[in-house]
Amino acid sequence: MDRLFIGVFPGGFSYADRKREKHGDYAQCAFLDFATLTLKIEKDCPKVLRAEIEKHAAGIQARRGEDYIVSTCGQTVKLGGSRTSSGHRRGF
């Protein structure tokens, strides 16, 4: 769907609506945290996007424990890998 933007950021996936704007950017609909694989969906997320977001997130959540490349230089995170108390991911 052309309306949904999925961005890979250092902490996880950001899902945004290309047809709505907030603070000069696409309106965020949801966030999937790499460390916990918890999907947080915003209250104002359009229903038309919710199913697509949940489908994408479920595919990532099913890969728990795998390394996932997050940068063009090959930096990876462990999907579902917990953070240490300092906030850094183990294995980074």
C-alpha positions as CSV (number, residue, x, y, z in Angstrom):
1,M,0.0,0.0,0.0
2,D,1.5,3.3,-1.0
3,R,0.0,5.1,2.0
4,L,2.1,3.3,4.6
5,F,5.7,4.3,5.2
6,I,7.9,1.8,7.1
7,G,11.1,3.3,8.3
8,V,14.0,1.4,9.9
9,F,15.5,3.4,12.7
10,P,18.1,2.6,15.4
11,G,15.5,1.5,17.9
12,G,13.0,-0.2,15.7
13,F,10.5,0.1,12.9
14,S,8.4,3.3,12.6
15,Y,5.1,3.0,10.7
16,A,3.7,6.3,9.4
17,D,0.8,7.5,7.3
18,R,1.9,9.3,4.1
19,K,-1.5,11.0,3.8
20,R,-1.5,12.7,7.2
21,E,1.1,15.1,8.6
22,K,2.1,16.0,12.2
23,H,4.8,18.5,13.1
24,G,6.0,18.7,9.4
25,D,6.4,14.9,8.9
26,Y,4.3,11.9,8.2
27,A,1.9,11.1,11.1
28,Q,3.3,8.2,13.1
29,C,0.9,5.2,13.4
30,A,2.9,2.6,15.2
31,F,6.4,1.6,16.5
32,L,7.9,-1.9,16.7
33,D,10.8,-1.9,19.2
34,F,13.8,-4.1,18.2
35,A,14.7,-5.1,21.8
36,T,11.2,-6.1,23.0
37,L,9.4,-6.7,19.7
38,T,6.5,-4.9,21.2
39,L,4.2,-3.1,18.8
40,K,2.8,0.1,20.0
41,I,-0.1,1.4,17.8
42,E,-1.1,5.0,18.1
43,K,-4.7,5.7,19.1
44,D,-5.3,7.8,15.9
45,C,-3.9,5.1,13.6
46,P,-6.3,4.7,10.7
47,K,-8.0,1.3,10.6
48,V,-7.1,0.9,6.9
49,L,-3.4,0.8,7.9
50,R,-3.6,-1.2,11.1
51,A,-3.9,-4.6,9.4
52,E,-0.9,-4.0,7.2
53,I,1.1,-2.8,10.2
54,E,0.2,-5.8,12.2
55,K,1.0,-8.2,9.4
56,H,4.5,-6.6,8.9
57,A,5.2,-6.6,12.6
58,A,4.1,-10.2,13.0
59,G,6.7,-11.2,10.3
60,I,9.4,-9.4,12.2
61,Q,8.3,-10.8,15.6
62,A,8.4,-14.3,14.1
63,R,12.1,-13.8,13.5
64,R,12.9,-13.3,17.3
65,G,16.5,-14.1,18.0
66,E,17.8,-13.4,14.5
67,D,20.3,-10.7,13.7
68,Y,18.8,-7.9,11.6
69,I,20.9,-5.5,9.5
70,V,20.0,-1.9,10.3
71,S,22.6,0.0,8.4
72,T,24.3,-0.1,5.0
73,C,27.6,-0.7,6.8
74,G,26.3,-4.0,8.2
75,Q,25.5,-3.0,11.7
76,T,23.0,-5.5,13.2
77,V,20.6,-5.9,16.2
78,K,19.3,-9.1,17.6
79,L,15.5,-9.1,17.2
80,G,14.0,-9.5,20.7
81,G,17.4,-9.1,22.3
82,S,17.0,-7.2,25.6
83,R,18.8,-4.0,26.5
84,T,21.2,-3.8,29.4
85,S,20.5,-1.4,32.3
86,S,22.5,1.3,30.5
87,G,20.1,1.2,27.6
88,H,22.5,-0.4,25.2
89,R,21.7,-3.6,23.4
90,R,23.6,-6.8,24.2
91,G,25.7,-7.9,21.2
92,F,26.2,-4.4,19.9
